């Protein structure tokens, strides 16, 4: 195609031909060949070819020009004026009317910019003068492909630090801010906002605060385009991390509260996903008093997708409560002696990395298909009759005068009316009309009328702002008529737990729920109430019941529930958050929230345990045991991969008491679970006491049996772990228990397993070298089983083990000469060339490099030279080659494995 287009364009420039293709001197038709045009192009200079095709009417020719710009620059790089001429042609090509040409040009801009940076002395300021304006101009291009390509190119240029900071501030940032103006195109505004959020970590705090932060706060309140708010919510954590805690609490946090109560569930879901990052940028006080209640509202959100994202982020959010003053130390006992305590303190920034204790995991967002198109419909379905985001009228701005106070910090809000004592809700006086026919009042045991003394209540129940409890009660009342719906039931359970937490938890002084329907700013001051509503009394009967004098004691079950609740009480994180985390193992959660909610709980459990500290392990013990016995193997697999990290947090005493039984159950589980234990077998066993650790010597052989015999990677991992385990056991234990496993793995059907096992054997030789009797016994066994093996792979393995033993200095040269060298030299007459090849490598590249074997006083020196001469005259050319080359020309890892690659 390209050749034909070149042919068409070149016909006009061919000398001696008219319009009709006839010669001026004769009537004969002359058809020029393609080679003529190719030769004409070769005669042109790079700039000439560029000028010829840049104005071609063929789109493909102009695309080819854009694709070859870098090659043209390299061809003229020695001439500064020609380089500038090429850059000027690029500016001309940028005005091409064809979008595909502009997109192709933009794909080449980063490569051209790197070239200009490398040749900066010859073409200074080339990028900022010629290339950067094109990138900035294309950010507002009418074609979507061109815009996307320019956005990608801009991010690459920023990552490579090819744009000067002054150019970023003066050329790039103002354009992006203008593209997010209210009158801008919707798609362009959304894309520009996304670029701003991605640029913020690259440009730093100063530029972000001065140029981006005001527009970002404005876009969080964009009532017309929920897509913009969704982009802001998804990147909220990154912006908070850049601007720091002060700006986050003063400017961003009010917007975050507003986004968390957005009418569109997709925006609220994005807030739940970035909650941990936002929390890490705030102070501990704000995290405890403000964000905790906000997160509870997301957990009880009407949308299942929001609740799902909130529960997935719950463990990560809890991990941010680790503070420098909290004692989440990591203690462990080494070889039966306490090595001392090491306090592992984390601050708010380091707490965000706590989930890294767990294995890495990626999860889907679980958004249904066509989420953005269905958002408006979902609002009507899930938002309780609220108006959709896209059809809000312009005269009702979400940050207008009526609601402007909601976006201000608490200190800047105007004072409210004088404090007045709030009256109990109507439900405390009589039954509402809509509840008259509620079966709760007729088909259950009548609730006794209890007259509780207010002073007594104040002594038993810690005071908390009544506004939170009151709203919780009202919300529960509204949901009770629909209790048959599983989703509604799950919300009622969550709200009930939060209601009880506001009464029982003395450490949390704020309400745990701010309903979206109330539209109240959590930053505004709240007036405490001195009365408890009748609903609170009715719902807390199981905890605080005062009967007549004849029956003043509560039932045993109530006492047990109270004891259990107290056993899970702690003061590191708000109790309501921990209660919600512990409820993730409830089977009803899988039905109403997420089928894999238990897996997310298991994934974040080490981070939660690290935050709570070993002193609060009793709060997590039951949950961990429940997860360890979960029916889903993926849950147990997640725990198996992180049990060694949990053991490091708990120390050897708690590990031996609570983790060892679970570890033993994992050893007998499916291969998918056992591989998690096996990969960190050494890491777990080294934390145990020596007596407990020794018991596992009897169970190591169970790893040789797998559900699928073709799962050779399982056995390969076992061989690698056994190499590490050698340091944990004595020479006698290694000889009695690990030696048989190593010899068994050396005869595996898979070559990769065998070669790893050969290294294990060499390390066993090192371990046994301290005990001569055990060493001699083991070396004799190697000679019998491998050197005299009927299989050539066994004899080859013996040569490889000998080579490793010398190279890794696993035993002394005297011991090697006495026990291994004589049988090794016997392999010179082996009938299989592969064995003799490896023998030649071992002798020439390993043994002859040691001065010990070149000494004439060595009794084996003569036999060694005789064997080497025999190999140099071998009938096999490979054997002769490796026996004749100079030592060290090739190494073991390059040749030994390649020679035996056919042994699989």
N, C-alpha and C positions, 0 to 999 in steps of 0.2 A: 504493500500500500504506500509506504514511504517512498519507494523507488518510483512508483507511478506518479506520485505527486511532484517529486523532484523533476521528473521528466516533463510534466506539464508546465511547471514554472520555468524550466530552463529553455523551453522551446522559444520563448519570447526573446531570450538573450543570445540565441545562437546566431552567429554572423553568417551572412550569405544566404539567408532564407527569408522569403517574404511571408505574407499572411497565409498564402495557400500552400506553403511548404515547397514551392518550386524554386529552382535555381534561377538567378537573374540572367544567366548566360545560356541556359538550355531549358528545354521543356521536360527533361527527365526528372522523375521523382527520386529524391535523395532522402532516405530514412536514416537519420543519425542513430547511433547505438547508445545504449545506456552508459557504456564505458566512457564515451565522449563527455557526457555530463559529469560523471564521477571524476574524470581527469580535470575537468574545468573547476570543480569544487576544490580539488586538491591544490590547484594553482592559486586559489583565493587565500588570503590571510584569515586568521580567526575572526577578526573584526569584519572582514568582507563577507564571510559566510553568515555572520550574525546579522549584518545589515540586509543581506539578500533574503533571508527567510523570516525575519522579524515582521516584515510587511507583507508576507505571503497571504493570499486569500484563503489558503487551505488551513483549517483549524489545526490539523494534526502537525503541520509544519511549525506552527507557532508553539504548540505544546512541546515539540521536540527542541525548539530553541530554549524554552524555559528549563527543560530537563538537562540541557547541556551547558548552562551558564557557568556552573562550577568548573567544568573542563576548560571552557574558554578563558576564565580568569586564571587558571593555572598555566595556560599556554602563554599568556601575556604578562605574567606576574613580575617579570624582570623590568618591564617598562611601566613606570608610574602613570604616564599619560594615557597609555592604552588601557590600564586598569580603570582609570577614571572614566574613559569612554565606554567601557563595558557597563559600569555602574549607571551611567547615564542612559544606556539602552535599556537597562532593567527598569528604570523609572518610566520609560516609554512603554515597555511591555506591560507595566502595571495598569495602564489605562485601557488594556484590551477589553473589548465588549463581550468576549466569550467567557462565561464563568469558569469553564474547565481550564482555560489558560491561566486565569488569575489564581485558581486553586493550585495548579501545578507550580506556578511561580512561588506561591507562599510555602509550599512544601520544601522548596530549595533554599528559602531564606535562612533558616538556621545553619545549614551547611556553608552557605556563602558567608554568613557572619563569623563562623569559626575560622574560615580561611582569612577573612579580613583581620581578625584578631591575631592570627599567627603571623601575618605580614603587615602588622601595624606600622612599622617604620616607613615602609614604602607607600602605603595608602592610609595616612592618618585620618581620623574622623570619617572614614568611609561608611561605617555602619550608622552612626547617628545622623549623618547628612542624607544618605541615599536609601538605606534599608528600613530603618525604624519608622520613618513617616509612612511607608507603604503598609507596614504591619498595623499601625494605629488606624490608618484610613480604612483598611479592610475590616476592622472590628465593627464598623457600621455598614458594611456592604449589604446590598439588598438580597444577595443570594445566600441561602443558608449554608451551602457547602463552603463557600469562601469564608464566611464568618467563622465556622467551626475550625477551618484550617488555620486561620489567623489566630484564633484563641489558643489552639494547641502550640502554634509557633511561638507565641508570646510567653507561654509558660516555660517552654524549653529554653528560650533565651534568658529568662529570669533564673531558671535553675542553673544554667551554665555561667551565670553572672557575666553575660555579654553586654548588658545594658548598664550604662553608668547611672549612679544613683540620682544625679541631677536630671538626667533625661527621663528617668522613671517619674520623678516628681513633677517635672514641667511638661512632659509630652504625653505620657501614658495615663497617669492618674486623672487629670482633668477630663480627658475624653471618656474614660469609663464612668466617671461621676455624671457627666452630661448624658450618657446613654441610659442612665437610670432615672432620668428626670420624669416627672409625672406624665408629660405629654409624649414620651418616647414610645416606640413600638413595643407591644407586649412581649414578643419573643426576644427582641433585642434587649429589653430591660431585664428579663429573666436571665439571659445568658451573661449580660454584663455584671449582674449581681453575683452570679456564680464565679466569674473570673475575679472579682474583687475579693471574695472570700478565699479563693485559692492563692491570691497574691499576698494576702495579709501576712502569713508567716514568712514570706520571702522578703518583703520590703521593711518589716520591722515595726516596732511599737510607735515610733515617732510619726511616720507617714500615715500609718493606719489611724491613729488618733486624730490627726489634723485633717486628713482628706477623706478617709473612708468611714469613720465611725458615725459622724452625723447622718450621712446618707443611709448607712446600714440601719440605724435606729428608725429612720423615717420609713424605710422599706418594710420593717417589721410590722408597721401599722398600715400597710397598703391594703385597703379594704376591697379594692376592685379586682386584684389579681392574687388569688390564693397561691399560684405557682411561685410568686416572688416570696411570699411568706414562708412557703415550704423550703425554698432554697436557704433563706435566712435561718430557719430552724435547724436545718440539716448541718449548717456550718457554724452554728452558734458557739459551740465549744471551742473551735479554732480561733474565732475572734476573741473570746474571753481569754484564751491562753496568751494571745499576742498583747492585748492591752493591759493585762494585769488585774490584780484584785480590786484596786480602788475604782478604776473606771467600770469594772464589771458590776460592782455593787451599786454604784451611783447611777450609771446610765443604762447598762445592759440588763440587769436583773429585772427591773420593772417590765421591760419588753418581753423578757423570757416568761414571766408569769402570764403575760397577755397571750403569748403564743401557745402556752400550755392549756389555755382555756379557749382556743380558737374553735370556730364553728366546724372547720374541716378536720376530719379525723386524721388525714395524712399529715397535717401540720403538727398535731399533738403527738403523733407517732414519731415524727422526726425529733421532737423535743425529748421524748423518752430515750431515744437511741443515743443522744449526745449528753445525757444528764450527768454522767460521771465526769466528763471534761469540764462542764460548767461548774460542778461542785468543787473540782480541784482548784478552781481559780478564786474561790470565795473563802472567807474567814470561817473558822470553826463555829463561831456563834451564829452566823448567817446560815451556815450549812445545817445546823441543828434546829434552829428556830423557824427558818423560812422554807428552806428547800425540802425538809422532811415532810411537812404538811403538803407541799406541792406534789411531791412524789406519791404520797398516799392517794391524792386525787387522780393521778394518772393510773395507778393500780386499780382503782375502782371506776375507771372510765367506761361509759356505755359501749364504746367500740371494742370488740374483741381484739382487733389488730393493735390498738393502743395498749390494752392490758398485756398483750403478748410481748410487745417491745419493752414495756415497763418491767415485767418480771425478768426478762432477759438481762436488763441493765441493773436489776436490784442488787445483785452481789457486787457488781463493780461500784455502785453508789455507796454501799456499806463500806467498801474498802477505803473510801476517801476519808472516813472518820478516824483513821489512825493518825495520831498527833504526836509531836515530840515528847509530850508528857506521858503518853500511854506506854505501858510496859508490855510490849509485844515481842519480848526477847526470844531469841533462838538459843536454846540450851541443848546440848547433847553430850552423851557420855562416851568416852573413847577408851576402849580396852579396860572397861570396868572402873576407870578413875574419872572423877569429875574434873574436867579441864577448865572449869570456871564458867561464869555466866557472861554472856555477851549481849548487851542490850541493843536490840535492833529497833531504833526509833526512825520513824518516817514522818515527813512533813506532808503538807497538802499536795505538793508537787509530786513527791515520790509515791504518794499513795495511789496516784493514777496508774502506776505501773504494777500495782500489787497483783492484778490478775495474771501477770506474766509468770507467776508461780505455777499456774495451771498450764496444761498443754495447749498448744495453739489450736484455735478452732475458728471456723468460719460458719456463719449461719445466714440463712436466707431471711430476707425482710418479711416474707410471707404476705406480701401485698397481693391481692387478687389481680388478675389480669385486667388491664384497663383502669387502673386505680384513678388516674387523673381525670379520665372522662366520667367516672362514676362518682367523683367526690361530691358533686352537687346533689346527686340523688341520695348519697349516703348521709349527707347532712340532714336531710329531711327525715330519714329513717332513724338515725342514731342521735341526732342533736336535739330531740325533744321539741320539734316544731320551730327551731331557730331558722332564721333566714339564711340562705346560702351565701357563700362568700362572693361569688361573682356578680350577684344581682343586687348587692347593697347599693342603695341610692347614694349619689354624690353628696347630698345634703345631710347624710348621716355618717360622717367619718368616724372611724373607730378610735381616733385620737383627737376628736373634736373637743369643743368646750365642755360638753356634758361629761366626757370620760377622760378629760385631760389629766385630772387629778390622779387617775389610776396609774398613769405612767410615771408619776413623780415619786421620788424617795419619800420615806416617812417624815424626814425632817423638813421637807419643803412643802408639805401639804398644809392647806389652811386649817386652822383649828376648827374642830367640830363643835356641836352644841354642848352645853354644860352636861356633865355626867348625870345620868338619871338611872335609877334602879330599874332594870328591865323586868317586866312582868312575865310570869310563866306562860307558856303557850296555851292556846285554847284546849289542847289535848289534855292538859292537866285539870281542866275544869269539868269537861264533859266529853262525850264521844262525838267526833265530827259526823256530820250527816252522811258523808260518803262511806263512813265506816260502820254505819248502823247494822248492816247485814253481813259484816265480816264474820266468817265462821270462827274466827279466833275468840270472839266474845261468847260463843254459844257451845262449842264443841270441845272445849278444853276446861280443865279444872279451874274454877274461879280463882282469881288472884286476890289474896287477902289485902285488905286496906291496912296499910302500915303507916303509922305516924312516927316519923323519925325526927329526933331532936336535931336541930341544925348544928348546935355545938358539937354533938356527937359525930355528925357527918364530917364536920371540919377536922375533927381529930383523926378520923379513920381515912378520910379521902383527901388527898392533896388537892389544893385549890388549882383550878385551871380556868382560863377564860371561857365564860359560858357561851360565847358566840359560836365557838367551834362545836361544842356539844349540842347546842340547840339546833344548829344546821344539820348536824349528823342525824339527830332524831327525826327532824322533819323529812330529810331525804329518805331515811329508812321507812318512815310511814308511807311515803308516796310509792315506794317500791313494793311494799307488802302485798297489795292486791294482785300483783303479778308474780307472786313467789313461785308459781308453778313453772315459770320459764327458768331453765338452768342458768342462763346468763344472769338473770335478775337475782337468782338465789346466790350466785357467786358474789355479786355486788353487795348483797345484804350481809353475807358473811364477812366480807372485807370491812364494810362500814361498822358492823357490830364490834369487830376486833379493834378497830380504831377508836370507837366510842369507849370501850372498856379501857383502852390504853390511856385515854385522856383522864380517866378517873384514877387508874392504878399507878401510872408512871409518874413519879415525883420529879424525875429529871427533865421531863419535857413540858414546858410551860405554855406552849402554843397549841392551837387547835390543829388537828391532823387532816382537816379536809376543808377546802374552800370550793363549794360547788360552782360549776360554770354558770348555772342559772342565776346565782346571786350576783355575779359580776362585781365582787368586792375586792379591793386591792389588798393583798396581804401586807403591804407596807404601811397601810393606814393604822392608826392607833385603834385598839379594841378596848371596850369597856367591860370590866369583869362583872359578872352577875353574882348575886348572893343567894339565889334560889336555884335548886335543882328541879328540873322538870319531872313531871310524873312519868314520862317515858323512860328517863334514866333510872328512876326507881324500879320501874317494871322490868327493865332489861337486865338489871344487875341483881336480881333477886337470888340468882344462883351463887353470887359472891357475898352479898351483904343482905342477909335475911334475919330479921328479929321477930321471933314468934312469941307466943304467950309464955308466962312463967313456967307452965307445965312442959313446954317443949322449946327450950331456949337454945339447944344445940343443933347445929346443922348436921346433915347426913354425912356418912363416911365418904360417899362419892364426892360431895362438895369439898370436903377436906382434902381428899386426894387431888382433886383438880387444883385446889389452891396451892398445895405443896408442889405440884408439878409446875404450876405457873411461877412460883417463887424460885424453883430450881433453875428456871430458864431466864431469870432476871439478871441483868448486868447494867453497867453504867457507861459503857464505851460508845454505843450507838443508841439512838432512840428505840425504845422497846417495841414500838409499833412496827418499825422497819424489820427488826429481827423476827417478830412474829409472822410477818408476811413472808419473809424468806423461809422460815421453817414450814410454812403452810404449802410451799411449792411441792412437797412430797404427797400432799393430799390427792387421792385419786380423782376427786371431783375437779381439781384444777386441770387435769388432762382433758376433761370433757368440755370445760367452759373457757379455757384459755389457750392451751397449746399441748399437743400430744407429746412434745419433747421437752416439756417444762422441767421434768426431773433431770434430764440431761444438762440443761442450763444450770440447774441448782448444783449438780455435781461438778460442773466445770468451774464455777466460781467459789466452791467451798474452801479450797486452800487459801484464797485471798481473804475470805471472811474470817477464817480461823486465825490467820496472821493478824488481822485487825483486832479481833477480840482478845487474842493472847491465850496462852495455855491455861491461865487461871479461869477462863470462861469456857473451857472445852466442854463442860457439862451442858452448856446450852446447845451444842451442836452434836453431841454424841448420838442421841436417838435419831436425829435426821441422817447422820452418816450411816448408821446401821440400817436404816430403812432404804437408803440409796444402794447400799451394798447388796441388799437382797432384792433389788428391783427386778421385775420380770424382763425388762428390756436389757439386752446385753450391751447396748451402746452406753447405757448409764454406768453399768459396772466397768466397762472398758475405760470410760473417762476417769473413774476413781482409781483404777489400776495404774493408769499412766501417771497419776499425781500422788500416789500414796507415799512415795519416798519424800516428797516435799512436805506433806503433812507430818510425817515422822520427824523431820528436821525441826518443825515448829513445836511439836509437842514434847520432844525429848524422849529418852529411852524408857522411863518409867511408864508414862501414859501410852507410849507406843506398844510396849510389851503387854500392857493390860487391855488396850482397846483396839489397836490396829493389827497386832499379830494374828488374832483369830480371823479377822477379815482377810488379811494377807494369805492365810492358809486356805481360806475358801476360794480365793482367786486362783490359787495354784491348781485347783481341781476343776476350774471353770472351762468355758470354751476357749479354743485357741485364740479367738479375737480378744478375749479378756486376758488370757495368760501372757500374750505377747507384751502387754503393758507392764506386767510385773517383771517379765524377763528382761526387758530393755533397761530397767533400773534396778536389777537384782542386787548388784554391788552397792548402789547408793542406799538401798534400804537396809541390807544386812550389816553394813559397816556402822550403822547407828544403834544396833542392838548390842546387848551385853554378850560377852564371849560365850557364856553357857547357852544362852538362847540361840545365838548364831550357829553354834555347832550342831544343833538339832536339825538344821536344814541340810546337813550333809547327806542325810538318808533320803531326802526328797528330791535331790537334784537329778537323779536318774529318771524321774517322772517326766522331765522335759524332753526326753528322747522319744516319748510316745506322743504323737499328734493325731488330731482328727483326720487330717489329710496327709498321707505319706509324701505327697509331692510338695508339701510346704517346706522346702529346703531352707528358706530364709530363716525359719524358726530355729533350725539346728545351727545355722551359721551364727545367729545372734547368741545362741547358747555357748558356742566356742569362744566368742569374743568376751562374754561375761565371765567365763571360767578363767580366762587370762587375768582379769582383774581380781577375781576372788582368791587367787593364789596368795596374795599378801595378807588375807584375813585368817588363814589357817596355818597350822604347824606343818612341818615337813612330813610327819607321820600321817596326819589327816590327809594331806595331799596325796601321799602314796596309796593310802587305803581307799579313798573315795573319789578323788578327782582323776587319778591316773586311769582307772578303767573307763571313765567317760571319755577321756581324751583319746584313748586307743580305739574306742568304738567309733568316735567321730572321724578318726583317720581312715576308716574303711567305708566312709559314706559313699553313696552312689554319685553324688554331685561333686564336681571338681572344686568349686568355690568353697564348699564346706571342708573338704580335705585340706586345702592349702591353708585355711585359717587354723585348722587343727594342728598342722605341722608346727606352726608358730607356738601354739599352746604347748606342744610337746617340748619344744626348746625351752620354754619358760619353766616347765616342770623340772627339766634338767637343772636349770639354775637354782630352783627352790631346793632340790634334793642334794645339791653339791655340798651343802654344809654337813650332810650325814653320809659318810662314805659307804656304809653298808646298804642304805636305801638307794644310793646312786648306782652302785655296782649292780644291784638287783634290777633296777629299771633299765640300765644300758644293756644288760644281757637280754632282757625281754625285747628290747627294740631290735637287737640283732636277730633274735629267733623269729620274731613276727614279721619283720620288714626286710632285712637284708637277705634272709633265706626264704622269703615269701615266694610261692609259686606264681604269683601275679607280678607282672613287670611294673605295674603302678606302685606296688608295695616296695619293690627294690629301688624304684626312683624316689619314693618318699624318704627312704633311708638316706640317700645321698643328699636330699634337700635338707633334712634335719641336721645332718652333719655340717653342711654349709652354714646353716643358721646358727648352730651352736658355736662355731668359730667366729663368725662375723659379729654376733651379739655378745660374745665372751661369756657364754653361759657356763662354761666349765674350764678348768685349767688345761693348758696344752699337754701337760704330762698325762692327765687323765684321758684326754682325747687320744693321744698316741697309744696309750695302753689298751683302751677298751673299744674304740670306734675306728681308728685308722686301719688296722689289719683287715677287718671285714669290708671296709670301704674299698680298699685296693683290690679286693677280689672281684668287684663289679667290673673290672676292666675286661673280663672275658664274658660279660653278659651278652646273650644273643640278641637283645633288643637295642637298636641304635639309640633310642631316646634315653635309656639308662646311661649308656656310655657318654652321650653328649653332656648330660648333667654332671657326670663324674669328671669329665674333662674341665668343665667350668669350675667345679669345686676345687680341683687340684691347682689349676693355673691361676684362677682369679682370687682364691681365698687362702689356700694353704701356702702357696709359694710367696704370698705377700708378707708372711710372717718370717722373721729372721730365725725363729726356732727351727723351722723345717729346712732351712738352708744350711744349717750348721752340720758339719761332717761328723760331729760327735753324737748326733742323734742316731739312734739305732734303726730308725725307720727311714732315714734319709736315702739310703741306697735303694730300698724297695720303692720309695716314692719316685725316684728318678727313673727306675726301670719301668714302672707303670706308665709314666708320662711319655717315655720314648715309644712304648707299645701303642699308646693312643695316637701319637703323631703319625704312625704308619698304619692307622686303621683303614679298613676298606671304605668306610663311610666318610664322605667329604666333610660333613658337618663336624664329625668327631675330630678329624684332623685339623679343621680350622680352629676350633675352640681349644685344642691342646697345643696349638702352635702360636697363637696370638699372644701379645704382651699382656701381662696381668693389668687389670684395671681398664682395659679398652671398652669392655662392656660390663654392665653391672647386673646384679641378680634380678632386680625387679624388672629389667627390660628384657632379659633373655630367658631366664628360667621359666617364667610364666608363659612366654610366647612359645617356647619349645614344647611345653606340655599342655598347650591349649586344646590339643586333641584328646585329652584324657577325660573329658567330660562324660 
